[in-house]
Amino acid sequence: MITARDDRRRTFETVPAGVEAASWWGRAWVSALEEASGDAARLARGHAYAAEGHVDAVTVTPGRIVAYVRGSRARPYRTELALSPFPDAEWSELLEAVAADPTALAGLLEREVPQSLAGTVLPRAGELVPRCSCPDTARPPCKHAAALCYRAARLLDEDPFVLLLLRGRGERELLDELTRRNAAHAAREQPDTAPDFPAVPARAALARTSLPPLPAPLRAPAAVGLPPAYPADPAAPDPLALDQLATDAAARAFALLTTAEDPIAGLTLWQDAVRLASAHHTAGLTGAARTLYRDLARATGRTTTDLARAAAAWRQGGRPALAALEEPWDPPAGPFDRARPALIAAAQGAFRPERNRLTAHTRQLRLGRDGLWYAYESRPDTEDWWPTGIPAADPLTALRR
C-alpha cells in the first residue's frame, strides 16, 4: 500500500533522452528560469552539461528538485530547484476546478497539463529558485542549476504529475481526491427524482437465500428446421445468401444444442463446404440450392456429384461419416472379423472384406475409426456407393436402418 508520505517522494535514476522540452508545459518550465537569468553563456553551458549527461539521479519532493551535477571537479555539486508548494486551501480550489471540468480531468489523466491550470501550477518568472553547492556565487542560476532545469523539463514532458508533486501533492493522493470529487459532482448532477422501484437494504440484498431448482431444459428438436423463404427484392440482400446464412446458423445451433460442440471447429475448406451443402438434400433441390452446390464445388475443386455424395455422408454422421466415405483404412482384428459371421448367421448374405469395408452386391458396410458401422448402397453392377441409413455400433443394426 502506498501512503501519502511515500507518494510524495520520487527518484528518477534515468531521465528521458534529450534536453529540449517537447511539451508546452516543459517549455514554460524552462522559460521561467531563462527569463530570470541574465547570463546567456551560463545557460548555454548548463544546456551542454545536460546534453552530455552530467546530471545524475533526480529526486523530487514537495517544493524541491534535487540532483548531483558533475562539473569540472571530481566531486559533483548538490544542486536544487525550489518551487513554493500550495497551501491546502489553494489545493482544494484547484482540485475542485479540475473535478468540475471534464476536459481538464481527462487531460490530466492522459498525463497532460490542462491549459486551464497553466497559470496556476506552472512557475512564473523568478518563482523557480535555483541553489547549488558550487563556488559560483554570482547571479543565479549557475550552469549546474541550469543543467538540472533542462533535465527536469524532460521529466515534466513524460509525467506532469512531477510538477504537481513539486506543488505539494503526490499522484496517488491526487487521483484519489479527484475521483472522490468527480463522483460528488456526478451525484449532484443526477435529477432529484424518486426511483421507480423500492430500495432494498444491503443486508437483505446480500443475505443467502434458497432458490428453487432450475426447470428441466426443453427437449432438443428431432432435426434442423427449414428457414423461411426470402423473395427476391432489388433493395434487399441476396436471397440465396440469406437462406444460406439462416440454414447454417440453424444447423450450428442444433449441433451445439445436441452435442455441445461447435460443428465448424477445425474444419478444412472441403469439410466446411460439405457441412454447408448437407443442409440441402439433393432430392428436389431448388434453384438456389443448386447454385449453392455449384459454387461450393467450384470453390473446392470438386464436382457437384462429389459434393452431393459427401453431403449425404455428413447428414449420416458428420465428420466421422465423411471420413468413412473418403478414407479407407485397415482396422484391427476383432469387431471387423466378427461382423461377417454375424451377417451370415442373420441371413444377410456373404460380405466380401476389403480393408474397412464389407460388400455384398448392392450393399456395403464401412467401419469408421469411431467404431461405428456406416451403411452404403449402389446400383447393380456399379461402384457408385452412396451413404444410407444411420450408423450403429452393430453391423446388423446399421444395415437394417
Backbone hydrogen bonds, N-H to C=O, Kabsch-Sander energy under -0.5 kcal/mol:
donor,donor_aa,acceptor,acceptor_aa,energy
3,T,1,M,-0.6
7,D,3,T,-2.2
8,R,4,A,-0.6
8,R,5,R,-0.9
9,R,6,D,-1.1
10,R,60,V,-2.4
12,F,58,V,-3.4
13,E,11,T,-0.7
21,A,19,V,-0.5
27,R,23,S,-2.1
28,A,24,W,-1.8
29,W,25,W,-1.8
30,V,26,G,-1.8
31,S,27,R,-2.4
32,A,28,A,-1.7
33,L,29,W,-0.9
33,L,30,V,-0.8
34,E,30,V,-2.7
35,E,31,S,-2.8
37,S,33,L,-0.6
37,S,34,E,-0.8
43,L,39,D,-1.7
44,A,40,A,-2.2
45,R,41,A,-2.2
46,G,42,R,-2.9
47,H,43,L,-2.5
48,A,44,A,-2.0
49,Y,45,R,-2.5
50,A,46,G,-2.3
51,A,47,H,-2.2
52,E,48,A,-2.1
53,G,50,A,-1.1
54,H,49,Y,-2.4
56,D,54,H,-0.6
56,D,68,Y,-2.7
58,V,12,F,-2.2
59,T,66,V,-3.0
60,V,10,R,-3.3
61,T,64,R,-2.6
63,G,166,L,-1.9
64,R,61,T,-2.5
65,I,81,L,-2.0
66,V,59,T,-2.8
67,A,79,T,-2.5
68,Y,57,A,-0.6
69,V,67,A,-0.5
69,V,77,Y,-2.6
70,R,54,H,-2.6
71,G,69,V,-0.5
77,Y,69,V,-2.8
79,T,67,A,-2.9
79,T,77,Y,-0.7
80,E,131,R,-2.9
81,L,65,I,-2.2
82,A,129,V,-3.4
83,L,63,G,-1.5
86,F,167,R,-2.8
91,W,87,P,-2.2
92,S,88,D,-2.4
93,E,89,A,-1.8
94,L,90,E,-2.3
95,L,91,W,-2.9
96,E,92,S,-2.0
97,A,93,E,-2.0
98,V,94,L,-2.2
99,A,95,L,-2.6
100,A,96,E,-1.6
101,D,97,A,-0.6
101,D,98,V,-1.0
105,L,98,V,-0.5
105,L,101,D,-2.5
106,A,102,P,-2.6
107,G,103,T,-2.3
108,L,104,A,-2.2
109,L,105,L,-2.2
110,E,106,A,-1.4
111,R,108,L,-1.7
112,E,107,G,-1.9
117,L,114,P,-1.8
118,A,115,Q,-1.3
120,T,117,L,-1.3
121,V,117,L,-2.5
122,L,117,L,-0.6
122,L,118,A,-1.3
126,G,32,A,-1.1
127,E,124,R,-2.4
128,L,124,R,-0.6
129,V,82,A,-2.7
129,V,127,E,-0.8
131,R,80,E,-2.7
133,S,78,R,-1.5
137,T,135,P,-1.1
146,A,142,C,-2.4
147,A,143,K,-2.1
148,L,144,H,-2.1
149,C,145,A,-2.3
150,Y,146,A,-2.2
151,R,147,A,-2.1
152,A,148,L,-2.8
153,A,149,C,-1.8
154,R,150,Y,-1.0
155,L,151,R,-1.2
156,L,152,A,-2.2
157,D,153,A,-1.8
158,E,154,R,-1.5
159,D,155,L,-2.4
162,V,159,D,-2.0
163,L,160,P,-0.7
164,L,160,P,-1.4
165,L,161,F,-2.1
166,L,162,V,-1.9
167,R,163,L,-1.3
168,G,165,L,-1.7
169,R,164,L,-1.9
174,L,170,G,-2.0
175,L,171,E,-2.7
176,D,172,R,-2.3
177,E,173,E,-2.1
178,L,174,L,-2.8
179,T,175,L,-2.4
180,R,176,D,-2.0
181,R,177,E,-2.5
182,N,178,L,-2.8
183,A,179,T,-2.2
184,A,180,R,-1.9
185,H,181,R,-2.3
186,A,182,N,-2.4
187,A,183,A,-2.3
188,R,184,A,-1.9
189,E,185,H,-1.5
190,Q,186,A,-0.6
190,Q,187,A,-0.8
193,T,191,P,-1.9
205,A,201,P,-2.3
206,L,202,A,-2.1
207,A,203,R,-0.6
211,L,209,T,-0.7
236,A,233,D,-2.1
242,L,238,D,-2.3
243,D,239,P,-2.7
244,Q,240,L,-2.5
245,L,241,A,-2.6
246,A,242,L,-2.8
247,T,243,D,-2.5
248,D,244,Q,-2.6
249,A,245,L,-2.6
250,A,246,A,-2.1
251,A,247,T,-2.3
252,R,248,D,-2.5
253,A,249,A,-2.4
254,F,250,A,-2.4
255,A,251,A,-2.3
256,L,252,R,-2.6
257,L,253,A,-2.3
258,T,254,F,-2.2
259,T,255,A,-2.7
260,A,255,A,-0.7
260,A,256,L,-1.2
261,E,255,A,-0.7
265,A,262,D,-1.4
267,L,264,I,-1.6
272,D,268,T,-2.5
273,A,269,L,-2.1
274,V,270,W,-2.5
275,R,271,Q,-2.4
276,L,272,D,-2.4
277,A,273,A,-2.4
278,S,274,V,-2.2
279,A,275,R,-0.5
279,A,276,L,-1.0
280,H,277,A,-2.3
281,H,279,A,-0.5
284,G,282,T,-0.5
285,L,282,T,-1.2
290,R,286,T,-2.4
291,T,287,G,-2.0
292,L,288,A,-2.0
293,Y,289,A,-2.6
294,R,290,R,-2.4
295,D,291,T,-2.6
296,L,292,L,-2.6
297,A,293,Y,-2.4
298,R,294,R,-2.2
299,A,295,D,-2.2
300,T,296,L,-1.3
301,G,297,A,-0.7
301,G,298,R,-0.8
302,R,297,A,-2.2
307,L,303,T,-2.2
308,A,304,T,-2.7
309,R,305,T,-2.5
310,A,306,D,-2.4
311,A,307,L,-2.6
312,A,308,A,-1.9
313,A,309,R,-1.9
314,W,310,A,-2.4
315,R,311,A,-2.3
316,Q,312,A,-1.3
317,G,313,A,-1.7
318,G,314,W,-3.2
321,A,317,G,-0.6
322,L,318,G,-2.0
323,A,319,R,-2.2
324,A,320,P,-1.9
325,L,321,A,-1.6
326,E,322,L,-2.0
327,E,323,A,-2.7
336,F,332,P,-0.6
338,R,334,G,-2.1
339,A,335,P,-0.9
339,A,336,F,-0.6
340,R,336,F,-0.7
342,A,338,R,-1.4
343,L,339,A,-2.3
344,I,340,R,-2.3
345,A,341,P,-2.7
346,A,342,A,-1.3
347,A,344,I,-1.8
348,Q,343,L,-2.8
351,F,349,G,-0.6
352,R,359,T,-3.8
354,E,357,R,-2.4
357,R,354,E,-2.1
358,L,365,L,-2.8
359,T,352,R,-2.2
360,A,363,R,-2.9
363,R,360,A,-2.2
364,Q,376,Y,-2.1
365,L,358,L,-2.9
366,R,374,Y,-2.5
367,L,356,N,-2.6
368,G,366,R,-0.6
368,G,372,L,-3.2
371,G,368,G,-2.0
373,W,392,A,-3.5
374,Y,366,R,-2.7
375,A,388,T,-0.5
376,Y,364,Q,-2.8
377,E,386,W,-2.2
378,S,362,T,-1.7
382,T,379,R,-1.4
385,W,383,E,-1.2
386,W,377,E,-2.5
388,T,375,A,-2.4
392,A,373,W,-1.6
398,A,394,D,-2.2
399,L,395,P,-2.0
400,R,396,L,-1.7
401,R,397,T,-1.0
